[in-house]
Amino acid sequence: MRPKTIMAYRHAIMKNLTLFLVLFSTTLFAQDQTSYKERKSQVIGSLKDVTLVERGKHGLPKAIARLESNPQDEGALTYITNDLDNRHQSMFDFPGMALALCRYWDSFNEKQLKKIKRDLEKLAKSDKQGGEGFLGHGTENHATMMWSSAYLFGQLFPDARWANGMSSEELMADMKERLRKTFKNVYDHGYTEYLSTTYEVVMNFPVEILLEYAEDPEVKAIAEAFMLYKWSLLSLNNFDGTIMAPYARMNTQQDHLSDESYISATSYYNWLMWGWGPATANVKMNQFEDFQEASYTIFTALSGVEPPSVFFRIAGNDSGPFELKTSAASFGHHGSGVPHQMMRKVFRNKTYAIGTGNFRWVPGGDYADHDANGFNIVYQSPDRFNYINCFHPYWYSDGDEKDRTADTWYKGTNSPFQQTAHSKNTVITLFNVPEKDPWVNTPSASKWAWRDGHADNLIKRGMFRYPKSIDEKVEENGWIFLREGDTYIGIRPLKSYYEQTDLDGKGLDGFNIVKSDHAQTGFVFELGSKKESDSFKRFRRTIKKNRLSINWETMSVTYVDSQKEKLQIQYQEGLPIAHENEMPEHLTRKGIIGLAESIPLVKIKNKKDIGYRKWPMIESPSINMGDSTLKIIDGDTKITVNWQGSIPVINKN
């Protein structure tokens, strides 16, 4: 061959090889159990020689991963033995200690086991004096870490002398009852750290460890019922590794960049479980050694508990299109929160998904209110960001708090002055911002301080952000059209707007921001795909002809989408308090008698949408939940969990 021909030939080979590797990676990391097992093996294998430098919650899973490769690893055994006896000790150490002892008991010598036992005996308490104990409560992820582990400590050391004076039998009975009562309440009305980008994984892995090693069949049933519910939520609300909104406790945004990036803890968990679709290859194994947020996922990689295959099928995009409704509760000790705080709608298709919700609010709020994400549109992409958010910056002041500015996008993004109508691939979201904050000094002055920069002049704005990496953008006839691959997105601002493309900082890097600075404003979103609409041009042409009517006097909007389906919304203002017969004690002490409603009147094809009190725990084609009963029926799989009695009854066919 001539030199140019040889070079062209080599170029063609390399191009085809690159394509093959991309396809191989996509196949390897598709949402199935085989890939899940391979990813688990990769994570554990990458840590077999990891250096144990960190103390506390991020070092222990790495030490256990070393034992997985070599159960006689003296360095790892010494590290684990001394883990509870250092100034960084915390509740995050308890699940790892339980796992290490349950799995590698015979690897520890007698002296090491006695030391661990003495350290644990001292920590059978609820305070943090002289070491953090495992008998407190805290938030929901705190409770599962402490109580699941404490039960196993009692099982491991039947003759221990616990600091609270209990025998091991009494300790196990206490922990069993705490878990039973809490998880039964969760089955009735949900929980508050719902699909958190940080804490969902932290809630799960301690219960996985309990499920694997508890000897009491009733405790196993309690743990399995909880995990079947959690796997249901995770698989239903997954789109290429991204959690669908709304979700709670958004301590940081979801991020699919592998280098020098703060990827949230549950994002790693989703990668391990389901993969990230086109972005799966962005994860590098060194992250599990270098990035603290990845440490929690190591526990799941170590777990001997494997979710049923039905969840891997549901997590995959091939299960779409389908609609999903779910509900979450406010916070309450032992799961005693108020039902129907967050009413969620999700539509999942093969190339995109939409998640929206409407909320009821603890007046003035707490972390579970202000750190929630209320809206996202997610699409297939290998890029760092594959989603759009939309909100009003109510919770953020215009003062000097660097994490609470009007452009703080990487934390919670929701507002009591945003209401949304959603049907399948179409959304209308409205904003109606009053002049003054209705919840001054409620429930506490410290919460109010976050907003005091605009107490008497709330920020009048509805806004959305979209990634700069989008493949194509067109503005015409008042619409903003975006295309990423074969996904088409139409966005219609309902009032004048402007776009900022030069903002930088966390939550702003990689995004353009569209803002509509009016007290009353809103947006219409409609999505399509190449399969549904053929070309991007045809998608735009069709949408521009769709009927849209707006009445700002009545705060109502009607839109007829490209499928000729009518969606109507009327904003309901005033934040009326809905009195609740049962309220968590921590709220009644503050004089709070109910939740404030921000629920619009919505009609879909002229039929009124269901009210929030009838909103289902889970409603989808494959998984449904209500009356403390979970039903998972998909093809050859039929799993039911009935928790109407004291202990859950699980049937699998």
N, C-alpha and C positions, 0 to 999 in steps of 0.2 A: 504493500500500500504506500501511496505517497504520504509525506508528513502531514499535510493538511487533512487528508482523509483519515489518517490514524488519529489525529487530534479530535476530529469530529466524532469518530467512532468511540474514542475514550469518553468524550463529553456525553454522548448518548448513553453509554453504559453507566456513568456516574449519575446522570439524571434519573435513569430508570432505577438505579440502586437506591438513590435517595427516596424516590417514590415508594419503592418496596419497603424501605425501613419505616417510612411514615405509616404505610398501610399495616405493616407488621406490628408497629407500636399500637396503632388503633385497635388491631385485633387482639393483641396481647392484653391490653388494658380495657377491653370492653367490659360492660357491666355483667359479669358472670362469676360463678364461684371459683372457676379455675384461675382466673386472673387475680381474684381476691387471695387465694392461697399463694400464688406466686409473689404478689406484692408483700404479703406477710413474711414469706421466706426471705425476700430481698432486704426488708427492713432489719430483721433479726441478724441476717448474715453480715450486714454492713456494720453492725455494732459489736462483733465478736472480740475485737481488740480495742474497743473504745477506751480512751483515757478517762478515768473517773476523777474529775476535778471538782465539779459542782457539789455542794451540799444541799440538802433539802429536796424539794419536790421534783426538780428536773434531773437529778442525778440518779435517783433510785431505779427508775425503769431501765436505765442503761446498764446498771450493775446486774439486774436480773437478766437482761439480754445476754450479757457475758456468760452467766450461768447456763443459759440455754445452749450455748455452744460448748461450754466446759463446766459441768456441775461441780468440779473440784477446784475452780478458779479461786485461789486464796485471796487475791486482791479484791475480787468481788465479794467474797464471803466476809472479809474484814470490813469492807465498806458498809455492807448491810448491817453487820453486827453493831457498828458504831453510829448508825444513822439516826437513832432516836436520842442520842446523847450529844447533841451539838446545838449551837445557838440558832441554827436555821430550821430546827425541827418544827413541823407544822402538821396540820390535819392531812395535808397532801401526801404525807409519808405512810399513812395507815394502810391504804389499799395495797401499796407495793410491799409493805412488810408482811401483810397477810398472804399475798401471792408467793413471796419468796419462801415463807415458812411452809405453806401448804404444799408447794411443789418440790422444794429442795430441802426438806427437813433433815434427811439423812446426810446431806452435804455439810451441815453445821456440826461442829464438835460440841461436847457437853458444856464446856465453858462458855462457848458462844451462845448457846441456847439459854443458859441461865442468865447471861447478861441481858439478852433481849427480853426475857420474861420479866426481870426486875424493872427494866425501863418501861415496859408496858404496864405493869402493875401500878406504877406511880401515875400513869396517864389516864386511869379510869376515873375521870372527873370532867366537869363541863367548862372549867375556866382555862386561862392561859398562863396562870402563875406557876413558875417552875416547869414550864413546858406545856404545850397545848394538848388538852385532853380530847378523848374521843366520845364524850357523852353529852356534848352540847347539841345545838340545832343549827343556827345560822341560816344561810340561804339553802335552797333545795339541793344544790350540788354538795354543799358542806355536809348536809344531813346524810346523803347516801354514802359519802366517803367514810364518815365516822361510824355510822350504825352497821353498814355491811361489814366493815372491817372488825368492829367490836364483837359482832356475833362470831366471826371466825377465830378471834383471839380466845374467846371462851371455849370454843371447840378444841383449839390447839392446846390450851393449858387448863385442863379440868381442875387442877389443884391450886390454881393461882390465888393469891391473896390481893384482891383488887382494892384500890385506894378508897373506893366508895363503900366498902364493906360487904359487897355482894359476893356470893359464891359464883363460880363460872356458870353453873346451871341457872342461877337467878339472872346473871348478866345476859345470857343467851335468850332467856325468856323475855326480858325487857326489850332487847334489841329486836327480837322477832315481832313483838307487839307494835313497836314504833314503826317498823317497816310495813307491817300488815296494814295498820291504820292509815298510814300516809299513802301507800300505793293503792289501797282501796278507794280513798278519796280521789286520787288521780284518775282512776277508772271511771269515777262518777262524773267529774267535771274538768279534768285536765290539770295543768300546772302552769307556773308563771315563767320559768326560765326556758320558754318554749323555743326549741330549735336554735338556741343561742349559738352565735358564731364562736364563742369561747367556752361556754359551760355545758353545752349539750354532751360533748364527749366526756367531760368531767363527771356528769351525772351517770353516764352509762358504764364506764369501765369498772367501777367498784361493784356494781350489781352483776356484771359479767363474771367477776371473780367469785362472788358469792354463789351464783348459779353453778359454777363449775365445782366448787369445793364444799358447799354445805351438805351435811349428811341427813338432816331432817327433811323428809319429803315435802312437808308443808312449806318450809322455808324455800326449798327449790322451786315449788309452784309459785310462791309469791314473787321470787326473782324472775322466773321465766315469764310470768304474766306481764310484769313490768317491761321486760325487754321486748316481748312481742308487740306491745303497744309502741315502744320507742322505735323499733325497726320499721313498724308500719309508717310512722310519721316521717322517718328519715328517707325511706324509699319513695313514698308518695311525693315528698317535697324536694326531691333531688332533680336537678337538671344539669348534667355534665359537671357534677361536683359542687354546684352552687345551690345554696339553700334558698328556696322560694320564700319571699315575704308573704305576709308579715311574720316576723320572728322577734323574740325578746332578747334583751341584754346584748345589744350590738356594741361590744366594747371596741371593736375595730371592724373595718370593712373586709369583705371577701376579696381575695387577691390571688391570682394565678401566676405570679412572677416568681421565679425560683431563686434569683440572686439578689442579695441585699434587700430583701423584702420581708415585711412583717406579715406572714400569712397566718390567718386566724386558726385557732386550735381545731375547731370542728371542720375546717377546710381540709386539713391533713387527714382527719378521720374519714371524711367523705372520699378522699382520694384512695385511702386504703380499702374502703368498702366497695365503692362503685367505680372508681376512676373518674377522671375529669374530661372524658370525651376527647376532643381535639387538643386540649391543653394538658393531657395526662403526662406527656413527656417533659413538661416543665418542671416536675418534681425531680430533685436529685437526692441520692441516698445520703449525701453528707449533711443534708438539712436535719436529719434525725439526730445527728450528733451535735450540730452547731446551733440550731434554732430551738429556743426553749419551748415555744408553743407546739412543737412537734412531739414533745416528750410524752404527752398524754396518749397519743396514738400508739406509742410503743406498747403500752399495756394491752391494747386491743390486738396488736400483732402477736403478742405473747399468749393471748387467750386461747384456751382449748374449746371455747364455745363458738359454734358456727351458726349464723342465721340460716333459717330454712331457705331453700332455693327460690321460693316465690318472691322474696324481697328483691333478689337480684334481677328478676324479670321485670318487676314493677319499676325499679330504679332506672331501667334502661329506657331510652326515648322511643323504642319500638312499641312500648305499651300505650303510647298516645295515639290519637288525641283523646283526652278525657277531662272532665271537670271534677273539682274536688272542693268540698266544704269541710272545714274543721273549726274547732272552738278551743280557746284557752282561758284559763282562770287567773284571777289576781293571786297575790301571795297570801299564804296563811300558814301558820305552824301546823305541822302534821297534815299538810294538804288541805287545810280548812279555808282556802280562798273562795272568793265569790265567782260563781260560774259566769260564762259569757262576757268576759272582759274584752276578748279579741275575737271577732268574727271574720274568718279568713275565706277567701276564694282563690283558687288556683286553676288555671287552664294550662295543660301541658300538651304540646304538639311535638312532632319529630324534630323540628329545627328551632323551636322557640317555646317559651313558657311565660305566663303572666301571673304574678301574685299580688293581690290587693286585700284590703280589709277595712272594716270600720270598728270603732273602739268605744268602750265605756271606760271612764277614767276615775281613779281615786282623786278627789279634788285636790289639786296642788301637786299630787303625784309623788312618786319615789322612783328608784332606779328602774323598776320594771315598766314604768311609763316612759320616762324620757330617753331610755336607751333601747327603745324598740325601733325596728325598721318596718315601715308600713306599706312599702310599694317597691316592686321591682319588675322589670321586663328583662328576661334572660334569653340569649340566643347562642347558637353554636359558633364557636370561634376558638382558635388557638392562642388568641391574644391574652395579655395580662388581665384585662377587664372585659367581661362579656355581658354587661347589664346596664340598665338605665334606672335611676332613682328619681322620685318626685316627692317633694314635701314643702312644708312651711316651717321656718325656723323659730317656732314658739319657745322651745326650751332653752334657747341660747341667747345670752345677753350680748350687748354691743359694748361691753366693758373690757377689762384687761385679762379675763380668764382665757388663756390660750386655747384650751380645749372646748370652749363654749362660745364660739363666735357665730355670726350669721352664716358663715360658710364652713361650718364644721360638718362635713359630710361623712367622715369616717366613723362617727359614733351614731347613736340613735337618730333616725330621721323620720319623725312623725309629729303630729300636731292635733290638738282637739278641735282645730278650726279647718280641718280637711275632711271631706266626706266623699265617698266613692261609690259609683255604680259600675258593675263588671258583669259582662256576659261573654263567655268564651273568649274570642280574640279581640274584644272591644271593651274600652274603659272610658268612663267620664269621671273626672275628679274635679271637685269644686273647693274653693277656699272662700271663707267669709270671716275676715279677721276684725274683731272689735277694736275700739280705740284703746281700752284699758284692760289690763290683766284682771280676770275675774277671781284669781286665787292668790291674792297677795297674802304673804305670810302663812299660807296653808300648804301642807300641814305643819311646816316649821320655817322659821326665818332663814335657816341655812339653805333650804331648797329655794326659797324665794331669792336669795342673793345671786343665784345664777342668772336671774332674769332682770335684775333691777336696773340694767342699763336702759330698758325701754318699758318700764312699768306702766307709764301713762301714755305710751305711744308705741304699741306693739308693732313689730315689723310687718308692713303690709306687702306680702309677697307670696306668690306661688312660683316654684322653680323646679327644673329638672336638670340632671346632668347626664351626658352621654359620652362614651369613650372617644378620644381623638383618633383611635385606631380604626374607626368605622370605615368600611370600604368606599362608601359613596354617600354624598349628601346633596339634596336638591331642595330649594325653597321656591314654592310657586302657589299662587292663589290662596295665600294665608296659611298654607301647610308647610311643615318641615318634614321632609322625607329622608329616611336613612336606610341604607342597605348594608348588610354584612353577609357576604356569601349569598346563600339562597333565601335569606330572611329579609322581609320588607317591613318597614315601620313607618306609619303615618302619624304625625303629631300635629294637632290643630290648637294653638294657643287661642283662648277665647277673648283675650284682650291684648293690647299692645305689649310687646316684649323686646328684650335686647339680649345679646349673647356676649359672654365673656370667654375669650379663648386664651388669655394670657395669665390667668390666676395660677399661683403655684403654692405648694405646701401639701401636707398629708391630706388625702381626700380630694385634692384639686389636681394634683399631678396626673396627667393622662386623661383629663376630662375637659370638655367644654361645658359651660353652665349657661342655661337659658332661664332668664328671670322675667317675670311679669309683675311689676310693682304696683299692685292695686289691692285695695281691701277686699274687693270681690273680683275673683278671676278664676281661671281653671284651664283644663286641657282635655282634649279628646285624643285617645290613642286607638289606632286600629292596626293590627298586624296581619301579614300575609306571607306567603312563600312562593317560590318558583312553581312548586307543584300546584298550589291553589290559584295563583294569579298569572302564571306564565311569566311574563317579563316584568321588570321593575317599572318600565314605562306604562304598561297596561295597568298595573296596580295603582299608579299615581292617577292615571286618567279616570279610573273607576271611582276612586275615593273622592276626587274633586267634584264629582256629580252627586255625591251622597247628600241627603237633606239634613240640615242642621238648623235648629231653632233655639234661641236663647232669650230668656226673660229675666233680667236682673232685678226687676221689682219683686218677683216671686222666687228668685234664686232657683230657677228650674231650667233644665236643658233637655232637649230631645235630639237624638241622633239615629238615623237609619243607616245601618252599615252596609257593606258591600254584598252581604247575603240577604239584604232586604229585611233584616230583623231590627225592630225598634227598641232602643234603650232609652229610658227616661229616668231623670233624677230630680228631686226637689230637696234642696238643703234645708235641714231642720236646725234652727238656731236656738241658743239659750242655754245649752248644757243642763237640761233639767235633771234633777237627782231622782233616781229610781230607788225607792226604799227597799232594802233587803231585810228579810226576817232574820237571817243569820249572817253576821259579819265577823271577820277575824278579830280576835281580841286586841291586837296591836292597833287596829283602826278604831274600834269602839272607844278605846281609851282616849283617842283624840277627838271624840265627838262626831265621827263620820258615820252616818246612818245608811249610806248607799252610794252607788256609783253614778257619775254624771254621764249622760248619754250624748254621743255625737253620731247619731244614726240617721241617715237620710231616708226619704221615701223613694223607693226604687220600683220601677215597673219594667219587666222584660216581656216584649211582645204583648203589651197591654195588660199583663198579669202582675199583680203586686208580689214582690219578693217576700219570702218568709220573714217573720219577725225574729229578733235576736233570741228571745226566750225559747224559740223552737229550733234554733240553730243546732245542727248535729255535732256530736263529738268528732265523728269522721263519716263522710258520705262520699263514696267513690265506686267505680264499677267493681273493684276487686276487694276492697276493704271497707267495712262499715262498722260503726261503733255507736252504741246508745244503750241506755238502761243498764249500765255496768257490764255490757256484753260486747266482746270484740269478735267479729267474724271476718276471716280471711279466706276467700274462695276465689281461686284462679286456676283454671284448667284442671289438672289432676290434684291440686292441693285444696284441702279443706281443714282449717284450724279454727276452733272456736274456744273462747275463754269466757266463762260465765263467772262473774265476781259479784253476784247478787247476795251470796252468802258470806260467811266469815272468811273462808279460804277459797281462792280461785279454783275452778274446775276446768281443766284444759283437755280438750279432745282433738286428736289429730287423725285424719283419714288420708 
